[in-house]
Amino acid sequence: MRDKLGVDVATFAADHGLSETTVYKEINEGRLAAAKVGRRTVIFWEAGEAWRRSLPPYTAKNFAA
């Protein structure tokens, strides 16, 4: 829903298949920008997009038997 400026941590976590703990860890490690709005922690759309772009690509490991 892009009519909002961003989403709260619970929504961001659910949308990305992550736990809220993982999202807060990303915020605390400085990899995901967030802002406090009252008592809520908000992740703005641009910050979420920048975080996704910064993720390393998945490289499958060769498990030859």
CHARMM-style PDB file with segment names, atoms N, HN, CA, C and O in Angstrom:
ATOM      1  N   MET     1       0.847  -1.171   0.000  1.00  0.00      PROA
ATOM      2  CA  MET     1       0.000   0.000   0.000  1.00  0.00      PROA
ATOM      3  C   MET     1       0.894   1.235   0.000  1.00  0.00      PROA
ATOM      4  O   MET     1       1.419   1.611   1.047  1.00  0.00      PROA
ATOM      5  N   ARG     2       1.069   1.854  -1.123  1.00  0.00      PROA
ATOM      6  HN  ARG     2       0.642   1.548  -1.974  1.00  0.00      PROA
ATOM      7  CA  ARG     2       1.984   2.973  -1.282  1.00  0.00      PROA
ATOM      8  C   ARG     2       1.371   4.328  -0.942  1.00  0.00      PROA
ATOM      9  O   ARG     2       2.009   5.356  -1.166  1.00  0.00      PROA
ATOM     10  N   ASP     3       0.151   4.356  -0.407  1.00  0.00      PROA
ATOM     11  HN  ASP     3      -0.368   3.520  -0.225  1.00  0.00      PROA
ATOM     12  CA  ASP     3      -0.404   5.651  -0.029  1.00  0.00      PROA
ATOM     13  C   ASP     3       0.145   6.111   1.319  1.00  0.00      PROA
ATOM     14  O   ASP     3      -0.124   7.237   1.739  1.00  0.00      PROA
ATOM     15  N   LYS     4       0.908   5.264   2.000  1.00  0.00      PROA
ATOM     16  HN  LYS     4       1.126   4.349   1.659  1.00  0.00      PROA
ATOM     17  CA  LYS     4       1.584   5.616   3.243  1.00  0.00      PROA
ATOM     18  C   LYS     4       3.042   5.923   2.928  1.00  0.00      PROA
ATOM     19  O   LYS     4       3.550   5.557   1.868  1.00  0.00      PROA
ATOM     20  N   LEU     5       3.712   6.601   3.863  1.00  0.00      PROA
ATOM     21  HN  LEU     5       3.299   6.898   4.724  1.00  0.00      PROA
ATOM     22  CA  LEU     5       5.127   6.901   3.680  1.00  0.00      PROA
ATOM     23  C   LEU     5       6.021   5.688   3.901  1.00  0.00      PROA
ATOM     24  O   LEU     5       7.133   5.623   3.378  1.00  0.00      PROA
ATOM     25  N   GLY     6       5.532   4.735   4.676  1.00  0.00      PROA
ATOM     26  HN  GLY     6       4.628   4.788   5.101  1.00  0.00      PROA
ATOM     27  CA  GLY     6       6.306   3.545   4.976  1.00  0.00      PROA
ATOM     28  C   GLY     6       5.469   2.584   5.787  1.00  0.00      PROA
ATOM     29  O   GLY     6       4.246   2.704   5.848  1.00  0.00      PROA
ATOM     30  N   VAL     7       6.137   1.628   6.410  1.00  0.00      PROA
ATOM     31  HN  VAL     7       7.131   1.530   6.360  1.00  0.00      PROA
ATOM     32  CA  VAL     7       5.436   0.602   7.186  1.00  0.00      PROA
ATOM     33  C   VAL     7       6.121   0.416   8.533  1.00  0.00      PROA
ATOM     34  O   VAL     7       7.279   0.791   8.721  1.00  0.00      PROA
ATOM     35  N   ASP     8       5.375  -0.175   9.469  1.00  0.00      PROA
ATOM     36  HN  ASP     8       4.435  -0.480   9.316  1.00  0.00      PROA
ATOM     37  CA  ASP     8       5.969  -0.476  10.769  1.00  0.00      PROA
ATOM     38  C   ASP     8       6.778  -1.770  10.667  1.00  0.00      PROA
ATOM     39  O   ASP     8       6.741  -2.464   9.651  1.00  0.00      PROA
ATOM     40  N   VAL     9       7.499  -2.072  11.725  1.00  0.00      PROA
ATOM     41  HN  VAL     9       7.530  -1.508  12.550  1.00  0.00      PROA
ATOM     42  CA  VAL     9       8.390  -3.225  11.728  1.00  0.00      PROA
ATOM     43  C   VAL     9       7.623  -4.526  11.512  1.00  0.00      PROA
ATOM     44  O   VAL     9       8.071  -5.391  10.758  1.00  0.00      PROA
ATOM     45  N   ALA    10       6.487  -4.670  12.160  1.00  0.00      PROA
ATOM     46  HN  ALA    10       6.124  -3.968  12.773  1.00  0.00      PROA
ATOM     47  CA  ALA    10       5.709  -5.913  12.023  1.00  0.00      PROA
ATOM     48  C   ALA    10       5.292  -6.139  10.576  1.00  0.00      PROA
ATOM     49  O   ALA    10       5.387  -7.260  10.075  1.00  0.00      PROA
ATOM     50  N   THR    11       4.839  -5.109   9.908  1.00  0.00      PROA
ATOM     51  HN  THR    11       4.762  -4.198  10.314  1.00  0.00      PROA
ATOM     52  CA  THR    11       4.417  -5.230   8.511  1.00  0.00      PROA
ATOM     53  C   THR    11       5.606  -5.523   7.609  1.00  0.00      PROA
ATOM     54  O   THR    11       5.524  -6.383   6.732  1.00  0.00      PROA
ATOM     55  N   PHE    12       6.717  -4.810   7.819  1.00  0.00      PROA
ATOM     56  HN  PHE    12       6.783  -4.111   8.532  1.00  0.00      PROA
ATOM     57  CA  PHE    12       7.922  -5.038   7.015  1.00  0.00      PROA
ATOM     58  C   PHE    12       8.393  -6.477   7.179  1.00  0.00      PROA
ATOM     59  O   PHE    12       8.741  -7.141   6.202  1.00  0.00      PROA
ATOM     60  N   ALA    13       8.402  -6.954   8.422  1.00  0.00      PROA
ATOM     61  HN  ALA    13       8.120  -6.414   9.216  1.00  0.00      PROA
ATOM     62  CA  ALA    13       8.836  -8.332   8.679  1.00  0.00      PROA
ATOM     63  C   ALA    13       7.930  -9.328   7.969  1.00  0.00      PROA
ATOM     64  O   ALA    13       8.416 -10.248   7.312  1.00  0.00      PROA
ATOM     65  N   ALA    14       6.634  -9.155   8.094  1.00  0.00      PROA
ATOM     66  HN  ALA    14       6.240  -8.407   8.629  1.00  0.00      PROA
ATOM     67  CA  ALA    14       5.686 -10.073   7.461  1.00  0.00      PROA
ATOM     68  C   ALA    14       5.811 -10.040   5.942  1.00  0.00      PROA
ATOM     69  O   ALA    14       5.783 -11.087   5.294  1.00  0.00      PROA
ATOM     70  N   ASP    15       5.947  -8.854   5.377  1.00  0.00      PROA
ATOM     71  HN  ASP    15       5.970  -8.004   5.903  1.00  0.00      PROA
ATOM     72  CA  ASP    15       6.057  -8.711   3.921  1.00  0.00      PROA
ATOM     73  C   ASP    15       7.324  -9.363   3.363  1.00  0.00      PROA
ATOM     74  O   ASP    15       7.350  -9.771   2.202  1.00  0.00      PROA
ATOM     75  N   HSD    16       8.369  -9.462   4.183  1.00  0.00      PROA
ATOM     76  HN  HSD    16       8.347  -9.131   5.126  1.00  0.00      PROA
ATOM     77  CA  HSD    16       9.647  -9.993   3.716  1.00  0.00      PROA
ATOM     78  C   HSD    16       9.949 -11.391   4.253  1.00  0.00      PROA
ATOM     79  O   HSD    16      11.036 -11.920   4.020  1.00  0.00      PROA
ATOM     80  N   GLY    17       9.005 -11.988   4.963  1.00  0.00      PROA
ATOM     81  HN  GLY    17       8.122 -11.558   5.152  1.00  0.00      PROA
ATOM     82  CA  GLY    17       9.207 -13.325   5.492  1.00  0.00      PROA
ATOM     83  C   GLY    17      10.265 -13.388   6.574  1.00  0.00      PROA
ATOM     84  O   GLY    17      10.958 -14.396   6.716  1.00  0.00      PROA
ATOM     85  N   LEU    18      10.392 -12.313   7.336  1.00  0.00      PROA
ATOM     86  HN  LEU    18       9.829 -11.495   7.220  1.00  0.00      PROA
ATOM     87  CA  LEU    18      11.392 -12.226   8.389  1.00  0.00      PROA
ATOM     88  C   LEU    18      10.711 -12.120   9.741  1.00  0.00      PROA
ATOM     89  O   LEU    18       9.521 -11.816   9.826  1.00  0.00      PROA
ATOM     90  N   SER    19      11.470 -12.372  10.795  1.00  0.00      PROA
ATOM     91  HN  SER    19      12.436 -12.620  10.727  1.00  0.00      PROA
ATOM     92  CA  SER    19      10.945 -12.125  12.137  1.00  0.00      PROA
ATOM     93  C   SER    19      11.168 -10.655  12.473  1.00  0.00      PROA
ATOM     94  O   SER    19      12.035 -10.002  11.892  1.00  0.00      PROA
ATOM     95  N   GLU    20      10.386 -10.144  13.408  1.00  0.00      PROA
ATOM     96  HN  GLU    20       9.682 -10.675  13.880  1.00  0.00      PROA
ATOM     97  CA  GLU    20      10.588  -8.768  13.860  1.00  0.00      PROA
ATOM     98  C   GLU    20      11.970  -8.619  14.485  1.00  0.00      PROA
ATOM     99  O   GLU    20      12.600  -7.568  14.361  1.00  0.00      PROA
ATOM    100  N   THR    21      12.441  -9.663  15.152  1.00  0.00      PROA
ATOM    101  HN  THR    21      11.929 -10.516  15.253  1.00  0.00      PROA
ATOM    102  CA  THR    21      13.772  -9.629  15.756  1.00  0.00      PROA
ATOM    103  C   THR    21      14.841  -9.416  14.697  1.00  0.00      PROA
ATOM    104  O   THR    21      15.775  -8.641  14.905  1.00  0.00      PROA
ATOM    105  N   THR    22      14.713 -10.095  13.566  1.00  0.00      PROA
ATOM    106  HN  THR    22      13.954 -10.724  13.398  1.00  0.00      PROA
ATOM    107  CA  THR    22      15.675  -9.932  12.474  1.00  0.00      PROA
ATOM    108  C   THR    22      15.630  -8.514  11.921  1.00  0.00      PROA
ATOM    109  O   THR    22      16.675  -7.933  11.627  1.00  0.00      PROA
ATOM    110  N   VAL    23      14.442  -7.956  11.776  1.00  0.00      PROA
ATOM    111  HN  VAL    23      13.594  -8.429  12.015  1.00  0.00      PROA
ATOM    112  CA  VAL    23      14.316  -6.584  11.270  1.00  0.00      PROA
ATOM    113  C   VAL    23      14.975  -5.613  12.239  1.00  0.00      PROA
ATOM    114  O   VAL    23      15.725  -4.734  11.813  1.00  0.00      PROA
ATOM    115  N   TYR    24      14.710  -5.754  13.537  1.00  0.00      PROA
ATOM    116  HN  TYR    24      14.102  -6.467  13.884  1.00  0.00      PROA
ATOM    117  CA  TYR    24      15.348  -4.874  14.520  1.00  0.00      PROA
ATOM    118  C   TYR    24      16.863  -5.052  14.519  1.00  0.00      PROA
ATOM    119  O   TYR    24      17.596  -4.085  14.723  1.00  0.00      PROA
ATOM    120  N   LYS    25      17.341  -6.278  14.290  1.00  0.00      PROA
ATOM    121  HN  LYS    25      16.745  -7.063  14.124  1.00  0.00      PROA
ATOM    122  CA  LYS    25      18.787  -6.506  14.214  1.00  0.00      PROA
ATOM    123  C   LYS    25      19.371  -5.754  13.017  1.00  0.00      PROA
ATOM    124  O   LYS    25      20.426  -5.131  13.134  1.00  0.00      PROA
ATOM    125  N   GLU    26      18.697  -5.808  11.876  1.00  0.00      PROA
ATOM    126  HN  GLU    26      17.839  -6.314  11.781  1.00  0.00      PROA
ATOM    127  CA  GLU    26      19.162  -5.083  10.693  1.00  0.00      PROA
ATOM    128  C   GLU    26      19.199  -3.568  10.959  1.00  0.00      PROA
ATOM    129  O   GLU    26      20.116  -2.874  10.520  1.00  0.00      PROA
ATOM    130  N   ILE    27      18.194  -3.076  11.678  1.00  0.00      PROA
ATOM    131  HN  ILE    27      17.449  -3.641  12.034  1.00  0.00      PROA
ATOM    132  CA  ILE    27      18.159  -1.654  12.031  1.00  0.00      PROA
ATOM    133  C   ILE    27      19.320  -1.323  12.964  1.00  0.00      PROA
ATOM    134  O   ILE    27      20.052  -0.361  12.730  1.00  0.00      PROA
ATOM    135  N   ASN    28      19.489  -2.122  14.025  1.00  0.00      PROA
ATOM    136  HN  ASN    28      18.895  -2.903  14.214  1.00  0.00      PROA
ATOM    137  CA  ASN    28      20.535  -1.853  15.016  1.00  0.00      PROA
ATOM    138  C   ASN    28      21.937  -1.990  14.448  1.00  0.00      PROA
ATOM    139  O   ASN    28      22.863  -1.334  14.926  1.00  0.00      PROA
ATOM    140  N   GLU    29      22.110  -2.834  13.434  1.00  0.00      PROA
ATOM    141  HN  GLU    29      21.358  -3.367  13.046  1.00  0.00      PROA
ATOM    142  CA  GLU    29      23.417  -3.006  12.788  1.00  0.00      PROA
ATOM    143  C   GLU    29      23.678  -1.915  11.750  1.00  0.00      PROA
ATOM    144  O   GLU    29      24.765  -1.851  11.177  1.00  0.00      PROA
ATOM    145  N   GLY    30      22.687  -1.060  11.509  1.00  0.00      PROA
ATOM    146  HN  GLY    30      21.804  -1.112  11.975  1.00  0.00      PROA
ATOM    147  CA  GLY    30      22.861   0.047  10.572  1.00  0.00      PROA
ATOM    148  C   GLY    30      22.639  -0.326   9.122  1.00  0.00      PROA
ATOM    149  O   GLY    30      22.952   0.461   8.229  1.00  0.00      PROA
ATOM    150  N   ARG    31      22.107  -1.505   8.871  1.00  0.00      PROA
ATOM    151  HN  ARG    31      21.852  -2.144   9.597  1.00  0.00      PROA
ATOM    152  CA  ARG    31      21.890  -1.934   7.483  1.00  0.00      PROA
ATOM    153  C   ARG    31      20.519  -1.530   6.948  1.00  0.00      PROA
ATOM    154  O   ARG    31      20.309  -1.491   5.735  1.00  0.00      PROA
ATOM    155  N   LEU    32      19.590  -1.231   7.849  1.00  0.00      PROA
ATOM    156  HN  LEU    32      19.761  -1.263   8.834  1.00  0.00      PROA
ATOM    157  CA  LEU    32      18.238  -0.852   7.461  1.00  0.00      PROA
ATOM    158  C   LEU    32      17.878   0.424   8.206  1.00  0.00      PROA
ATOM    159  O   LEU    32      17.857   0.446   9.437  1.00  0.00      PROA
ATOM    160  N   ALA    33      17.598   1.479   7.464  1.00  0.00      PROA
ATOM    161  HN  ALA    33      17.615   1.461   6.465  1.00  0.00      PROA
ATOM    162  CA  ALA    33      17.268   2.765   8.083  1.00  0.00      PROA
ATOM    163  C   ALA    33      15.814   2.766   8.535  1.00  0.00      PROA
ATOM    164  O   ALA    33      14.930   2.254   7.848  1.00  0.00      PROA
ATOM    165  N   ALA    34      15.592   3.347   9.694  1.00  0.00      PROA
ATOM    166  HN  ALA    34      16.311   3.763  10.252  1.00  0.00      PROA
ATOM    167  CA  ALA    34      14.244   3.452  10.249  1.00  0.00      PROA
ATOM    168  C   ALA    34      14.149   4.748  11.043  1.00  0.00      PROA
ATOM    169  O   ALA    34      15.163   5.372  11.355  1.00  0.00      PROA
ATOM    170  N   ALA    35      12.936   5.141  11.363  1.00  0.00      PROA
ATOM    171  HN  ALA    35      12.112   4.633  11.110  1.00  0.00      PROA
ATOM    172  CA  ALA    35      12.704   6.356  12.138  1.00  0.00      PROA
ATOM    173  C   ALA    35      11.661   6.073  13.205  1.00  0.00      PROA
ATOM    174  O   ALA    35      10.774   5.241  13.015  1.00  0.00      PROA
ATOM    175  N   LYS    36      11.770   6.762  14.315  1.00  0.00      PROA
ATOM    176  HN  LYS    36      12.490   7.438  14.470  1.00  0.00      PROA
ATOM    177  CA  LYS    36      10.762   6.670  15.354  1.00  0.00      PROA
ATOM    178  C   LYS    36       9.711   7.738  15.079  1.00  0.00      PROA
ATOM    179  O   LYS    36      10.034   8.910  14.884  1.00  0.00      PROA
ATOM    180  N   VAL    37       8.469   7.323  15.068  1.00  0.00      PROA
ATOM    181  HN  VAL    37       8.207   6.372  15.227  1.00  0.00      PROA
ATOM    182  CA  VAL    37       7.334   8.237  14.921  1.00  0.00      PROA
ATOM    183  C   VAL    37       6.442   7.946  16.122  1.00  0.00      PROA
ATOM    184  O   VAL    37       5.677   6.983  16.131  1.00  0.00      PROA
ATOM    185  N   GLY    38       6.559   8.794  17.123  1.00  0.00      PROA
ATOM    186  HN  GLY    38       7.181   9.577  17.115  1.00  0.00      PROA
ATOM    187  CA  GLY    38       5.899   8.485  18.382  1.00  0.00      PROA
ATOM    188  C   GLY    38       6.546   7.253  18.976  1.00  0.00      PROA
ATOM    189  O   GLY    38       7.764   7.208  19.148  1.00  0.00      PROA
ATOM    190  N   ARG    39       5.747   6.261  19.287  1.00  0.00      PROA
ATOM    191  HN  ARG    39       4.757   6.297  19.147  1.00  0.00      PROA
ATOM    192  CA  ARG    39       6.265   5.013  19.844  1.00  0.00      PROA
ATOM    193  C   ARG    39       6.554   3.976  18.769  1.00  0.00      PROA
ATOM    194  O   ARG    39       7.099   2.913  19.067  1.00  0.00      PROA
ATOM    195  N   ARG    40       6.199   4.267  17.536  1.00  0.00      PROA
ATOM    196  HN  ARG    40       5.756   5.130  17.294  1.00  0.00      PROA
ATOM    197  CA  ARG    40       6.364   3.292  16.452  1.00  0.00      PROA
ATOM    198  C   ARG    40       7.695   3.470  15.739  1.00  0.00      PROA
ATOM    199  O   ARG    40       8.215   4.579  15.617  1.00  0.00      PROA
ATOM    200  N   THR    41       8.224   2.367  15.278  1.00  0.00      PROA
ATOM    201  HN  THR    41       7.802   1.466  15.376  1.00  0.00      PROA
ATOM    202  CA  THR    41       9.407   2.386  14.426  1.00  0.00      PROA
ATOM    203  C   THR    41       8.911   2.193  13.001  1.00  0.00      PROA
ATOM    204  O   THR    41       8.234   1.211  12.695  1.00  0.00      PROA
ATOM    205  N   VAL    42       9.255   3.139  12.132  1.00  0.00      PROA
ATOM    206  HN  VAL    42       9.806   3.936  12.381  1.00  0.00      PROA
ATOM    207  CA  VAL    42       8.758   3.138  10.757  1.00  0.00      PROA
ATOM    208  C   VAL    42       9.919   2.968   9.791  1.00  0.00      PROA
ATOM    209  O   VAL    42      10.972   3.588   9.940  1.00  0.00      PROA
ATOM    210  N   ILE    43       9.706   2.123   8.811  1.00  0.00      PROA
ATOM    211  HN  ILE    43       8.851   1.619   8.690  1.00  0.00      PROA
ATOM    212  CA  ILE    43      10.676   1.928   7.735  1.00  0.00      PROA
ATOM    213  C   ILE    43      10.063   2.552   6.487  1.00  0.00      PROA
ATOM    214  O   ILE    43       9.038   2.086   5.987  1.00  0.00      PROA
ATOM    215  N   PHE    44      10.693   3.600   5.992  1.00  0.00      PROA
ATOM    216  HN  PHE    44      11.525   3.979   6.398  1.00  0.00      PROA
ATOM    217  CA  PHE    44      10.184   4.290   4.819  1.00  0.00      PROA
ATOM    218  C   PHE    44      10.472   3.455   3.573  1.00  0.00      PROA
ATOM    219  O   PHE    44      11.421   2.671   3.543  1.00  0.00      PROA
ATOM    220  N   TRP    45       9.641   3.635   2.549  1.00  0.00      PROA
ATOM    221  HN  TRP    45       8.871   4.272   2.574  1.00  0.00      PROA
ATOM    222  CA  TRP    45       9.759   2.826   1.322  1.00  0.00      PROA
ATOM    223  C   TRP    45      11.176   2.859   0.758  1.00  0.00      PROA
ATOM    224  O   TRP    45      11.727   1.821   0.393  1.00  0.00      PROA
ATOM    225  N   GLU    46      11.764   4.051   0.687  1.00  0.00      PROA
ATOM    226  HN  GLU    46      11.316   4.895   0.983  1.00  0.00      PROA
ATOM    227  CA  GLU    46      13.098   4.185   0.100  1.00  0.00      PROA
ATOM    228  C   GLU    46      14.131   3.392   0.893  1.00  0.00      PROA
ATOM    229  O   GLU    46      15.041   2.799   0.312  1.00  0.00      PROA
ATOM    230  N   ALA    47      13.992   3.380   2.226  1.00  0.00      PROA
ATOM    231  HN  ALA    47      13.253   3.861   2.697  1.00  0.00      PROA
ATOM    232  CA  ALA    47      14.940   2.645   3.072  1.00  0.00      PROA
ATOM    233  C   ALA    47      14.806   1.141   2.837  1.00  0.00      PROA
ATOM    234  O   ALA    47      15.808   0.428   2.780  1.00  0.00      PROA
ATOM    235  N   GLY    48      13.583   0.666   2.703  1.00  0.00      PROA
ATOM    236  HN  GLY    48      12.769   1.246   2.750  1.00  0.00      PROA
ATOM    237  CA  GLY    48      13.380  -0.752   2.429  1.00  0.00      PROA
ATOM    238  C   GLY    48      13.949  -1.161   1.086  1.00  0.00      PROA
ATOM    239  O   GLY    48      14.545  -2.230   0.954  1.00  0.00      PROA
ATOM    240  N   GLU    49      13.764  -0.304   0.084  1.00  0.00      PROA
ATOM    241  HN  GLU    49      13.281   0.565   0.192  1.00  0.00      PROA
ATOM    242  CA  GLU    49      14.299  -0.595  -1.248  1.00  0.00      PROA
ATOM    243  C   GLU    49      15.819  -0.587  -1.236  1.00  0.00      PROA
ATOM    244  O   GLU    49      16.445  -1.438  -1.869  1.00  0.00      PROA
ATOM    245  N   ALA    50      16.423   0.359  -0.527  1.00  0.00      PROA
ATOM    246  HN  ALA    50      15.915   1.050  -0.013  1.00  0.00      PROA
ATOM    247  CA  ALA    50      17.888   0.420  -0.438  1.00  0.00      PROA
ATOM    248  C   ALA    50      18.429  -0.819   0.280  1.00  0.00      PROA
ATOM    249  O   ALA    50      19.461  -1.364  -0.111  1.00  0.00      PROA
ATOM    250  N   TRP    51      17.737  -1.258   1.322  1.00  0.00      PROA
ATOM    251  HN  TRP    51      16.898  -0.816   1.640  1.00  0.00      PROA
ATOM    252  CA  TRP    51      18.149  -2.457   2.060  1.00  0.00      PROA
ATOM    253  C   TRP    51      18.111  -3.681   1.146  1.00  0.00      PROA
ATOM    254  O   TRP    51      19.049  -4.478   1.132  1.00  0.00      PROA
ATOM    255  N   ARG    52      17.029  -3.828   0.383  1.00  0.00      PROA
ATOM    256  HN  ARG    52      16.267  -3.180   0.394  1.00  0.00      PROA
ATOM    257  CA  ARG    52      16.919  -4.971  -0.533  1.00  0.00      PROA
ATOM    258  C   ARG    52      18.027  -4.958  -1.579  1.00  0.00      PROA
ATOM    259  O   ARG    52      18.589  -6.006  -1.895  1.00  0.00      PROA
ATOM    260  N   ARG    53      18.348  -3.784  -2.119  1.00  0.00      PROA
ATOM    261  HN  ARG    53      17.892  -2.932  -1.861  1.00  0.00      PROA
ATOM    262  CA  ARG    53      19.419  -3.681  -3.117  1.00  0.00      PROA
ATOM    263  C   ARG    53      20.783  -4.021  -2.523  1.00  0.00      PROA
ATOM    264  O   ARG    53      21.674  -4.469  -3.245  1.00  0.00      PROA
ATOM    265  N   SER    54      20.958  -3.814  -1.219  1.00  0.00      PROA
ATOM    266  HN  SER    54      20.234  -3.450  -0.633  1.00  0.00      PROA
ATOM    267  CA  SER    54      22.259  -4.045  -0.587  1.00  0.00      PROA
ATOM    268  C   SER    54      22.495  -5.505  -0.225  1.00  0.00      PROA
ATOM    269  O   SER    54      23.614  -5.879   0.125  1.00  0.00      PROA
ATOM    270  N   LEU    55      21.462  -6.331  -0.303  1.00  0.00      PROA
ATOM    271  HN  LEU    55      20.553  -6.027  -0.587  1.00  0.00      PROA
ATOM    272  CA  LEU    55      21.619  -7.734   0.064  1.00  0.00      PROA
ATOM    273  C   LEU    55      22.531  -8.450  -0.930  1.00  0.00      PROA
ATOM    274  O   LEU    55      22.442  -8.220  -2.136  1.00  0.00      PROA
ATOM    275  N   PRO    56      23.407  -9.319  -0.422  1.00  0.00      PROA
ATOM    276  CA  PRO    56      24.288 -10.050  -1.338  1.00  0.00      PROA
ATOM    277  C   PRO    56      23.479 -11.075  -2.133  1.00  0.00      PROA
ATOM    278  O   PRO    56      22.490 -11.613  -1.637  1.00  0.00      PROA
ATOM    279  N   PRO    57      23.899 -11.338  -3.353  1.00  0.00      PROA
ATOM    280  CA  PRO    57      23.181 -12.346  -4.146  1.00  0.00      PROA
ATOM    281  C   PRO    57      23.396 -13.736  -3.557  1.00  0.00      PROA
ATOM    282  O   PRO    57      24.427 -14.015  -2.946  1.00  0.00      PROA
ATOM    283  N   TYR    58      22.428 -14.580  -3.750  1.00  0.00      PROA
ATOM    284  HN  TYR    58      21.590 -14.353  -4.247  1.00  0.00      PROA
ATOM    285  CA  TYR    58      22.533 -15.967  -3.300  1.00  0.00      PROA
ATOM    286  C   TYR    58      23.402 -16.735  -4.268  1.00  0.00      PROA
ATOM    287  O   TYR    58      23.208 -16.670  -5.482  1.00  0.00      PROA
ATOM    288  N   THR    59      24.356 -17.458  -3.729  1.00  0.00      PROA
ATOM    289  HN  THR    59      24.513 -17.511  -2.743  1.00  0.00      PROA
ATOM    290  CA  THR    59      25.177 -18.329  -4.568  1.00  0.00      PROA
ATOM    291  C   THR    59      25.035 -19.752  -4.028  1.00  0.00      PROA
ATOM    292  O   THR    59      25.395 -20.044  -2.887  1.00  0.00      PROA
ATOM    293  N   ALA    60      24.512 -20.608  -4.863  1.00  0.00      PROA
ATOM    294  HN  ALA    60      24.220 -20.371  -5.790  1.00  0.00      PROA
ATOM    295  CA  ALA    60      24.299 -21.998  -4.462  1.00  0.00      PROA
ATOM    296  C   ALA    60      25.637 -22.700  -4.296  1.00  0.00      PROA
ATOM    297  O   ALA    60      26.565 -22.503  -5.081  1.00  0.00      PROA
ATOM    298  N   LYS    61      25.714 -23.511  -3.270  1.00  0.00      PROA
ATOM    299  HN  LYS    61      24.960 -23.671  -2.633  1.00  0.00      PROA
ATOM    300  CA  LYS    61      26.931 -24.286  -3.046  1.00  0.00      PROA
ATOM    301  C   LYS    61      26.817 -25.607  -3.800  1.00  0.00      PROA
ATOM    302  O   LYS    61      25.734 -26.183  -3.898  1.00  0.00      PROA
ATOM    303  N   ASN    62      27.912 -26.069  -4.315  1.00  0.00      PROA
ATOM    304  HN  ASN    62      28.792 -25.602  -4.234  1.00  0.00      PROA
ATOM    305  CA  ASN    62      27.936 -27.317  -5.056  1.00  0.00      PROA
ATOM    306  C   ASN    62      28.114 -28.462  -4.074  1.00  0.00      PROA
ATOM    307  O   ASN    62      29.168 -28.601  -3.454  1.00  0.00      PROA
ATOM    308  N   PHE    63      27.083 -29.277  -3.936  1.00  0.00      PROA
ATOM    309  HN  PHE    63      26.226 -29.164  -4.439  1.00  0.00      PROA
ATOM    310  CA  PHE    63      27.118 -30.406  -3.012  1.00  0.00      PROA
ATOM    311  C   PHE    63      27.270 -31.711  -3.799  1.00  0.00      PROA
ATOM    312  O   PHE    63      26.418 -32.596  -3.718  1.00  0.00      PROA
ATOM    313  N   ALA    64      28.344 -31.819  -4.546  1.00  0.00      PROA
ATOM    314  HN  ALA    64      29.036 -31.100  -4.611  1.00  0.00      PROA
ATOM    315  CA  ALA    64      28.572 -33.035  -5.326  1.00  0.00      PROA
ATOM    316  C   ALA    64      28.888 -34.182  -4.373  1.00  0.00      PROA
ATOM    317  O   ALA    64      29.700 -34.054  -3.457  1.00  0.00      PROA
ATOM    318  N   ALA    65      28.232 -35.287  -4.613  1.00  0.00      PROA
ATOM    319  HN  ALA    65      27.572 -35.391  -5.357  1.00  0.00      PROA
ATOM    320  CA  ALA    65      28.414 -36.454  -3.729  1.00  0.00      PROA
ATOM    321  C   ALA    65      29.521 -37.342  -4.218  1.00  0.00      PROA
ATOM    322  OT1 ALA    65      29.811 -38.366  -3.599  1.00  0.00      PROA
TER     323      ALA     65
END
